[in-house]
Amino acid sequence: MPHTARFTVDPDFRIGEVDPRLYGTFVEHMGRCVYTGIHDPDHPTADAAGFRGDVAELVRELGTPLVRYPGGNFVSGYHWEDGVGPVADRPRRLDLAWRSIETNEVGTNEFLTWARGLGLEPMMAVNLGTRGIDAARALVEYCNHPGGTAWSDLRIKHGVSEPHGVKLWCLGNEMDGPWQTGHKTAVEYGRLAAEAGKAMHQVDPGIELVACGSSNSGMPTFGTWEREVLEQAYDEVDYLSLHAYYEELDGDRASFLASGAHMDAYIRDVVATADHVRSVKRARKRIRLSFDEWNVWYAQRFPGERNLKTAQAPRLIEDTYSVTDAVVVGSLLITLLRNADRVAIACLAQLVNVIAPIRTEPGGAGWRQTIFHPFALTARHARGQVLRTQPAGPLLDTPRHGEVPAVDHVVTHDEETGALTVLAVNRDQEQAQLLEATLRGLPGGYRVAEHLVLADDDQDAVNTQAEPDRVLPRTTDASAVADNVLTVRLPPVSWNLIRLVRASA
């Protein structure tokens, strides 16, 4: 018999409002994310600028409102000036991050025009690895100043008369990592980030800045890095970044399915550190978080990027995702939502081909990976206020995370329509679970408008070019509301979305 997880839903108990930027994504000049991913001039659906129309439609369906660019490790060796002006005059460069050839066919103006055309807010990163203050302030001037200065007039000369108006900027990428070109200590980076941020604000006072946190919580300097960076740069920055990737290791699927427990603890640790610095500085501003790289990535399978120096757009980390991977991605989204009071921005890394929800073939098909579906449906329906719920129910023992709830969940409330969205994951690999949610302080009564479930008898099933719809969310009648109690049956290893509307709607 299934075990039961219980909680109460009350609109008066809130965590915070969902920032739409929580559903961001990431485009890096890495592998085939840009070239033959979003950009493929020879593709039959390509527009006049060479961007794939079929990919654009999938991006619209994915529902992402924000995209980070151009890196990632790539940005720490990137000269943004190489990617503007006549394409025929742009230099071919050796990309040290991924040891491949960068043609610079796509650069700042091409990308920003593409993003704006899809209604995406850009999140631009500046190079604080091999470059610094001068290049950063020049790029802000090029992008955002209306005209009458050297860099803004150069943009106009390049055919872009109106400023791009980029509001959100990353001050480098993973600068704590020894693999990073231009790796720095926390104090070195913090000082540079503060001075670069100051200069960028002098060009455009309206921009927001993201400082680099640790590359991951396993770094030997984790915690100390965050503290020392914020001690230097607190006054200039608005957000601190977090990065995390998850994979199933040594057949330990139980721990993999509980990856959200690690993400949750990681967020709490960074919040505590940021608030410590705030207290010491007696600052009024509270730093929010930008989880601007997260996903499932089977890094153990990645042989490295050696011997790719002559390759253009090599096939790098093009993981094919399973049902289990999609359930984990859905659970990580639940964790991000549950921390909506502090996590303002998050970016699924990456958008196309490189550990991505969308896969393509050069000149050929594009299709949705399994992880596409929980992301798109969460982005579409989990809006408004995240409600605070206190679950009680069965626990599962995991080797890496200890005891975790068998059912992971979050609830959002749209105050305008009254609609509730319940997201729930069953982490149990063998047994179904029951979920009972008491609806309190919600007048008028509710009914289930839709229950979608992503699960499969084969938990390793995948979508491929040959079978792009092998794994899809399906409608089920395994949920109902009676006497103000929602009851849901959750299959083993499943991601579920239940939409509740007022009974009169």
Buried (B, 14 or more C-beta within 10 A) or exposed (E): EBBBBBBBBBBEBBBBBBBBBBBBBBBBBBBBBBBBBBBBBEBEEBBEEBBBEBBBEBBEBBBBBBBBBBBBBBBBBBBBBBBBBEBEEBEEBEBBBBBBBBBBBBBBBBBBBBBBEBEBBBBBBBBBBBBBBEBBBBBBBBBBBEEEBEBBBBBBEBEBEEBBBBBBBBBBBBBBBEEBBBBBBBEBBBBBBBBBBBBBBEBBEEBBBBBBBBBBBEBEBBBBBBBBBBBBBBEBBBBBBBBBBBBBBEEEBBBBBBBBBBBBEBBEBBBEBBBBBBEEEEBEEEBBBBBBBBBBBBEEEEEEBEEBEEBBBBEBBBBEBBBBBBBBBBBBBBBBBBBBBBBBBBBBBBBBBBBBBBBBBEEEEBBBBBBBBBBBBBBBBBBBBBBBBEBEBBEBEBEBBEEBBBBBBBBBBBEEEBBBBBBBBBBBEEBBBBBBBBBEEBEEEBBBBBBBBBBBEEBEBBBEEEEBEBBBBEEBEBBEBEEEEBBBBBBBBBBBBBBBBBEEE
